[in-house]
Amino acid sequence: MNNRRIKNIIEALGKHKDEESIEVLNELGTNCPIDEIRELTSKALIRKNNRKSLEIIITNKGKGINDLSAQVAMCSINELLALKDKKDAIEILDNTIEKHAEKEVQDTARSVRALMAFSS
């Protein structure tokens, strides 16, 4: 496997404006067994900074901030904190805290929301 090629592909998908690029990143990148690829994918989805891409990273169990790998989860959290426009991310975090069925996902969202409040 050529990591440089994969990184370039993920970055290119992250720059695309179409909705299909989000689906490809979600289906292939966030479900990959390789931590580094999930980490790159999370970064790309967060940098898109739209509701659909942020919802994948924030609300899905096992992805983004809820990834089983602490490295991937922390990378996702750090990318969220680095966003210049945090409005959509904060709204999604608030909705996740209030309405998500999984308590673990709610708790993680609550922790990230608190961090975002301090970083603003």
Backbone as JSON Lines, residues from 0, in Angstrom:
{"i":0,"aa":"M","n":[0.84,-1.19,0.0],"ca":[0.0,0.0,0.0],"c":[0.88,1.25,0.0]}
{"i":1,"aa":"N","n":[0.54,2.21,-0.82],"ca":[1.29,3.45,-0.92],"c":[0.56,4.53,-0.11]}
{"i":2,"aa":"N","n":[1.07,4.85,1.08],"ca":[0.4,5.81,1.96],"c":[0.3,7.21,1.35]}
{"i":3,"aa":"R","n":[1.3,7.59,0.57],"ca":[1.27,8.92,-0.06],"c":[0.11,9.03,-1.04]}
{"i":4,"aa":"R","n":[-0.1,7.99,-1.83],"ca":[-1.21,7.99,-2.78],"c":[-2.55,8.05,-2.06]}
{"i":5,"aa":"I","n":[-2.68,7.25,-1.02],"ca":[-3.93,7.23,-0.26],"c":[-4.19,8.6,0.36]}
{"i":6,"aa":"K","n":[-3.16,9.19,0.94],"ca":[-3.29,10.52,1.53],"c":[-3.74,11.53,0.48]}
{"i":7,"aa":"N","n":[-3.16,11.48,-0.7],"ca":[-3.54,12.4,-1.78],"c":[-5.0,12.19,-2.21]}
{"i":8,"aa":"I","n":[-5.42,10.94,-2.27],"ca":[-6.81,10.64,-2.66],"c":[-7.78,11.18,-1.61]}
{"i":9,"aa":"I","n":[-7.48,10.95,-0.34],"ca":[-8.34,11.43,0.74],"c":[-8.4,12.96,0.73]}
{"i":10,"aa":"E","n":[-7.25,13.6,0.56],"ca":[-7.22,15.07,0.51],"c":[-8.02,15.59,-0.68]}
{"i":11,"aa":"A","n":[-7.91,14.94,-1.82],"ca":[-8.66,15.36,-3.01],"c":[-10.16,15.21,-2.77]}
{"i":12,"aa":"L","n":[-10.57,14.1,-2.19],"ca":[-12.0,13.92,-1.87],"c":[-12.47,14.97,-0.87]}
{"i":13,"aa":"G","n":[-11.6,15.34,0.04],"ca":[-11.93,16.37,1.02],"c":[-12.15,17.73,0.4]}
{"i":14,"aa":"K","n":[-11.51,17.98,-0.74],"ca":[-11.65,19.27,-1.41],"c":[-12.84,19.34,-2.36]}
{"i":15,"aa":"H","n":[-13.38,18.18,-2.73],"ca":[-14.54,18.17,-3.62],"c":[-15.75,18.77,-2.92]}
{"i":16,"aa":"K","n":[-16.56,19.47,-3.67],"ca":[-17.74,20.13,-3.11],"c":[-18.99,19.26,-3.18]}
{"i":17,"aa":"D","n":[-18.95,18.2,-3.98],"ca":[-20.16,17.4,-4.15],"c":[-20.41,16.47,-2.96]}
{"i":18,"aa":"E","n":[-21.68,16.1,-2.8],"ca":[-22.11,15.24,-1.7],"c":[-21.54,13.83,-1.83]}
{"i":19,"aa":"E","n":[-21.29,13.38,-3.04],"ca":[-20.78,12.02,-3.25],"c":[-19.41,11.84,-2.62]}
{"i":20,"aa":"S","n":[-18.62,12.88,-2.58],"ca":[-17.29,12.76,-1.96],"c":[-17.43,12.46,-0.47]}
{"i":21,"aa":"I","n":[-18.45,13.01,0.17],"ca":[-18.7,12.73,1.58],"c":[-19.06,11.27,1.77]}
{"i":22,"aa":"E","n":[-19.9,10.76,0.87],"ca":[-20.31,9.35,0.96],"c":[-19.13,8.41,0.77]}
{"i":23,"aa":"V","n":[-18.25,8.73,-0.18],"ca":[-17.07,7.88,-0.41],"c":[-16.17,7.89,0.82]}
{"i":24,"aa":"L","n":[-15.92,9.08,1.36],"ca":[-15.09,9.17,2.57],"c":[-15.72,8.39,3.72]}
{"i":25,"aa":"N","n":[-17.03,8.51,3.86],"ca":[-17.72,7.8,4.93],"c":[-17.65,6.29,4.75]}
{"i":26,"aa":"E","n":[-17.99,5.82,3.58],"ca":[-18.06,4.38,3.34],"c":[-16.69,3.7,3.35]}
{"i":27,"aa":"L","n":[-15.73,4.32,2.73],"ca":[-14.41,3.69,2.61],"c":[-13.43,4.11,3.7]}
{"i":28,"aa":"G","n":[-13.38,5.39,3.96],"ca":[-12.38,5.9,4.9],"c":[-12.69,5.66,6.36]}
{"i":29,"aa":"T","n":[-13.92,5.96,6.78],"ca":[-14.24,5.82,8.2],"c":[-14.43,4.37,8.62]}
{"i":30,"aa":"N","n":[-14.59,3.47,7.65],"ca":[-14.76,2.05,7.96],"c":[-13.48,1.24,7.75]}
{"i":31,"aa":"C","n":[-12.41,1.9,7.39],"ca":[-11.15,1.22,7.11],"c":[-10.54,0.67,8.42]}
{"i":32,"aa":"P","n":[-9.95,-0.51,8.37],"ca":[-9.33,-1.07,9.59],"c":[-8.01,-0.39,9.97]}
{"i":33,"aa":"I","n":[-7.5,0.48,9.12],"ca":[-6.21,1.14,9.38],"c":[-6.45,2.5,10.04]}
{"i":34,"aa":"D","n":[-5.92,2.66,11.25],"ca":[-6.13,3.89,12.02],"c":[-5.73,5.14,11.26]}
{"i":35,"aa":"E","n":[-4.58,5.1,10.59],"ca":[-4.07,6.27,9.88],"c":[-5.05,6.74,8.8]}
{"i":36,"aa":"I","n":[-5.67,5.81,8.13],"ca":[-6.64,6.18,7.08],"c":[-7.9,6.76,7.7]}
{"i":37,"aa":"R","n":[-8.36,6.18,8.8],"ca":[-9.54,6.75,9.49],"c":[-9.23,8.15,10.01]}
{"i":38,"aa":"E","n":[-8.01,8.36,10.47],"ca":[-7.59,9.66,10.96],"c":[-7.59,10.7,9.84]}
{"i":39,"aa":"L","n":[-7.0,10.36,8.71],"ca":[-6.97,11.26,7.55],"c":[-8.38,11.55,7.05]}
{"i":40,"aa":"T","n":[-9.22,10.53,7.07],"ca":[-10.6,10.69,6.61],"c":[-11.37,11.62,7.53]}
{"i":41,"aa":"S","n":[-11.2,11.45,8.83],"ca":[-11.87,12.33,9.79],"c":[-11.46,13.78,9.58]}
{"i":42,"aa":"K","n":[-10.16,14.0,9.38],"ca":[-9.68,15.36,9.13],"c":[-10.34,15.94,7.88]}
{"i":43,"aa":"A","n":[-10.39,15.15,6.81],"ca":[-10.97,15.63,5.55],"c":[-12.45,15.97,5.72]}
{"i":44,"aa":"L","n":[-13.18,15.12,6.42],"ca":[-14.61,15.38,6.63],"c":[-14.83,16.61,7.49]}
{"i":45,"aa":"I","n":[-14.03,16.79,8.52],"ca":[-14.19,17.95,9.39],"c":[-13.83,19.23,8.65]}
{"i":46,"aa":"R","n":[-12.8,19.19,7.85],"ca":[-12.38,20.39,7.11],"c":[-13.42,20.81,6.07]}
{"i":47,"aa":"K","n":[-14.25,19.87,5.61],"ca":[-15.36,20.24,4.73],"c":[-16.31,21.18,5.47]}
{"i":48,"aa":"N","n":[-16.45,20.96,6.77],"ca":[-17.23,21.82,7.66],"c":[-18.65,22.08,7.15]}
{"i":49,"aa":"N","n":[-19.33,21.0,6.73],"ca":[-20.76,21.13,6.42],"c":[-21.52,20.14,7.29]}
{"i":50,"aa":"R","n":[-22.81,20.33,7.38],"ca":[-23.61,19.54,8.32],"c":[-23.47,18.03,8.09]}
{"i":51,"aa":"K","n":[-23.52,17.61,6.86],"ca":[-23.49,16.18,6.57],"c":[-22.15,15.55,6.99]}
{"i":52,"aa":"S","n":[-21.07,16.2,6.64],"ca":[-19.76,15.64,6.99],"c":[-19.52,15.68,8.49]}
{"i":53,"aa":"L","n":[-19.96,16.75,9.15],"ca":[-19.77,16.85,10.6],"c":[-20.64,15.85,11.35]}
{"i":54,"aa":"E","n":[-21.83,15.59,10.85],"ca":[-22.71,14.61,11.51],"c":[-22.08,13.22,11.5]}
{"i":55,"aa":"I","n":[-21.4,12.87,10.44],"ca":[-20.73,11.57,10.37],"c":[-19.7,11.46,11.49]}
{"i":56,"aa":"I","n":[-18.93,12.49,11.68],"ca":[-17.83,12.49,12.64],"c":[-18.32,12.61,14.08]}
{"i":57,"aa":"I","n":[-19.42,13.29,14.29],"ca":[-19.9,13.56,15.65],"c":[-20.92,12.53,16.14]}
{"i":58,"aa":"T","n":[-21.83,12.11,15.28],"ca":[-22.96,11.31,15.76],"c":[-22.85,9.81,15.57]}
{"i":59,"aa":"N","n":[-21.91,9.34,14.78],"ca":[-21.83,7.91,14.5],"c":[-20.93,7.18,15.49]}
{"i":60,"aa":"K","n":[-21.47,6.15,16.09],"ca":[-20.7,5.33,17.01],"c":[-19.59,4.61,16.22]}
{"i":61,"aa":"G","n":[-18.37,4.67,16.75],"ca":[-17.25,4.01,16.1],"c":[-16.55,4.85,15.04]}
{"i":62,"aa":"K","n":[-16.98,6.09,14.85],"ca":[-16.38,6.96,13.84],"c":[-16.02,8.31,14.46]}
{"i":63,"aa":"G","n":[-15.03,8.96,13.9],"ca":[-14.67,10.32,14.32],"c":[-14.38,10.43,15.8]}
{"i":64,"aa":"I","n":[-15.11,11.28,16.5],"ca":[-14.87,11.48,17.92],"c":[-15.24,10.26,18.75]}
{"i":65,"aa":"N","n":[-15.98,9.34,18.16],"ca":[-16.4,8.11,18.85],"c":[-15.6,6.89,18.39]}
{"i":66,"aa":"D","n":[-14.49,7.1,17.7],"ca":[-13.68,5.99,17.2],"c":[-13.09,5.21,18.38]}
{"i":67,"aa":"L","n":[-12.93,3.91,18.19],"ca":[-12.35,3.07,19.24],"c":[-10.86,3.35,19.44]}
{"i":68,"aa":"S","n":[-10.21,3.88,18.42],"ca":[-8.81,4.26,18.54],"c":[-8.74,5.65,19.18]}
{"i":69,"aa":"A","n":[-8.04,5.74,20.3],"ca":[-7.89,7.04,20.97],"c":[-7.19,8.04,20.06]}
{"i":70,"aa":"Q","n":[-6.26,7.58,19.25],"ca":[-5.53,8.46,18.33],"c":[-6.48,9.09,17.31]}
{"i":71,"aa":"V","n":[-7.36,8.29,16.74],"ca":[-8.31,8.8,15.75],"c":[-9.31,9.74,16.42]}
{"i":72,"aa":"A","n":[-9.81,9.35,17.58],"ca":[-10.78,10.19,18.29],"c":[-10.17,11.54,18.66]}
{"i":73,"aa":"M","n":[-8.95,11.53,19.2],"ca":[-8.31,12.79,19.6],"c":[-7.98,13.66,18.4]}
{"i":74,"aa":"C","n":[-7.57,13.04,17.31],"ca":[-7.31,13.8,16.09],"c":[-8.6,14.5,15.64]}
{"i":75,"aa":"S","n":[-9.7,13.78,15.68],"ca":[-10.99,14.35,15.28],"c":[-11.4,15.49,16.19]}
{"i":76,"aa":"I","n":[-11.21,15.31,17.47],"ca":[-11.54,16.36,18.44],"c":[-10.68,17.59,18.21]}
{"i":77,"aa":"N","n":[-9.39,17.39,18.0],"ca":[-8.48,18.52,17.75],"c":[-8.86,19.27,16.47]}
{"i":78,"aa":"E","n":[-9.27,18.54,15.44],"ca":[-9.7,19.19,14.19],"c":[-10.96,20.01,14.42]}
{"i":79,"aa":"L","n":[-11.89,19.49,15.2],"ca":[-13.11,20.24,15.52],"c":[-12.76,21.52,16.28]}
{"i":80,"aa":"L","n":[-11.85,21.41,17.23],"ca":[-11.44,22.58,18.01],"c":[-10.74,23.62,17.15]}
{"i":81,"aa":"A","n":[-10.08,23.18,16.08],"ca":[-9.33,24.09,15.21],"c":[-10.21,24.8,14.18]}
{"i":82,"aa":"L","n":[-11.46,24.38,14.05],"ca":[-12.34,25.03,13.08],"c":[-12.5,26.5,13.39]}
{"i":83,"aa":"K","n":[-12.46,27.33,12.36],"ca":[-12.7,28.75,12.55],"c":[-14.19,29.02,12.77]}
{"i":84,"aa":"D","n":[-15.02,28.37,11.96],"ca":[-16.47,28.5,12.09],"c":[-17.01,27.23,12.75]}
{"i":85,"aa":"K","n":[-17.3,27.33,14.02],"ca":[-17.73,26.17,14.8],"c":[-19.25,26.06,14.92]}
{"i":86,"aa":"K","n":[-19.98,26.96,14.28],"ca":[-21.44,27.03,14.45],"c":[-22.13,25.69,14.18]}
{"i":87,"aa":"D","n":[-21.91,25.1,13.02],"ca":[-22.58,23.84,12.68],"c":[-22.14,22.72,13.61]}
{"i":88,"aa":"A","n":[-20.86,22.67,13.92],"ca":[-20.36,21.61,14.81],"c":[-21.02,21.71,16.19]}
{"i":89,"aa":"I","n":[-21.15,22.91,16.7],"ca":[-21.77,23.1,18.02],"c":[-23.24,22.71,17.98]}
{"i":90,"aa":"E","n":[-23.94,23.08,16.93],"ca":[-25.35,22.7,16.8],"c":[-25.51,21.18,16.75]}
{"i":91,"aa":"I","n":[-24.65,20.51,16.0],"ca":[-24.71,19.05,15.89],"c":[-24.37,18.41,17.23]}
{"i":92,"aa":"L","n":[-23.37,18.93,17.91],"ca":[-23.04,18.42,19.25],"c":[-24.22,18.58,20.2]}
{"i":93,"aa":"D","n":[-24.86,19.75,20.19],"ca":[-26.01,19.99,21.06],"c":[-27.16,19.02,20.75]}
{"i":94,"aa":"N","n":[-27.44,18.82,19.47],"ca":[-28.49,17.87,19.08],"c":[-28.14,16.44,19.5]}
{"i":95,"aa":"T","n":[-26.89,16.09,19.37],"ca":[-26.44,14.75,19.75],"c":[-26.6,14.55,21.26]}
{"i":96,"aa":"I","n":[-26.24,15.54,22.02],"ca":[-26.37,15.47,23.48],"c":[-27.84,15.29,23.87]}
{"i":97,"aa":"E","n":[-28.73,15.99,23.21],"ca":[-30.15,15.96,23.56],"c":[-30.88,14.73,23.03]}
{"i":98,"aa":"K","n":[-30.53,14.26,21.82],"ca":[-31.4,13.31,21.14],"c":[-30.81,11.96,20.79]}
{"i":99,"aa":"H","n":[-29.52,11.76,20.92],"ca":[-28.93,10.5,20.46],"c":[-29.32,9.35,21.37]}
{"i":100,"aa":"A","n":[-29.57,8.19,20.81],"ca":[-30.01,7.02,21.55],"c":[-28.89,6.39,22.39]}
{"i":101,"aa":"E","n":[-27.66,6.5,21.95],"ca":[-26.52,5.88,22.64],"c":[-25.95,6.82,23.7]}
{"i":102,"aa":"K","n":[-25.93,6.38,24.94],"ca":[-25.41,7.2,26.03],"c":[-23.92,7.52,25.84]}
{"i":103,"aa":"E","n":[-23.15,6.55,25.36],"ca":[-21.72,6.79,25.14],"c":[-21.49,7.92,24.13]}
{"i":104,"aa":"V","n":[-22.28,7.94,23.07],"ca":[-22.16,8.98,22.05],"c":[-22.56,10.33,22.65]}
{"i":105,"aa":"Q","n":[-23.62,10.34,23.46],"ca":[-24.04,11.57,24.13],"c":[-22.93,12.09,25.05]}
{"i":106,"aa":"D","n":[-22.33,11.19,25.83],"ca":[-21.28,11.6,26.77],"c":[-20.06,12.16,26.05]}
{"i":107,"aa":"T","n":[-19.68,11.53,24.95],"ca":[-18.54,12.04,24.18],"c":[-18.87,13.41,23.6]}
{"i":108,"aa":"A","n":[-20.07,13.56,23.06],"ca":[-20.49,14.85,22.51],"c":[-20.5,15.92,23.6]}
{"i":109,"aa":"R","n":[-20.93,15.56,24.78],"ca":[-20.96,16.51,25.9],"c":[-19.54,16.97,26.25]}
{"i":110,"aa":"S","n":[-18.6,16.04,26.26],"ca":[-17.2,16.38,26.57],"c":[-16.6,17.29,25.5]}
{"i":111,"aa":"V","n":[-16.84,16.95,24.25],"ca":[-16.31,17.76,23.15],"c":[-16.97,19.13,23.14]}
{"i":112,"aa":"R","n":[-18.25,19.18,23.44],"ca":[-18.97,20.47,23.5],"c":[-18.35,21.37,24.56]}
{"i":113,"aa":"A","n":[-18.01,20.79,25.72],"ca":[-17.38,21.57,26.78],"c":[-16.02,22.1,26.33]}
{"i":114,"aa":"L","n":[-15.24,21.28,25.66],"ca":[-13.95,21.73,25.12],"c":[-14.14,22.86,24.12]}
{"i":115,"aa":"M","n":[-15.16,22.76,23.28],"ca":[-15.4,23.8,22.27],"c":[-15.81,25.11,22.93]}
{"i":116,"aa":"A","n":[-16.53,25.02,24.02],"ca":[-16.93,26.24,24.74],"c":[-15.7,26.98,25.26]}
{"i":117,"aa":"F","n":[-14.7,26.23,25.71],"ca":[-13.47,26.86,26.22],"c":[-12.56,27.35,25.11]}
{"i":118,"aa":"S","n":[-12.67,26.77,23.92],"ca":[-11.77,27.14,22.83],"c":[-12.28,28.31,22.0]}
{"i":119,"aa":"S","n":[-13.51,28.72,22.21],"ca":[-14.08,29.82,21.41],"c":[-13.63,31.17,21.86]}
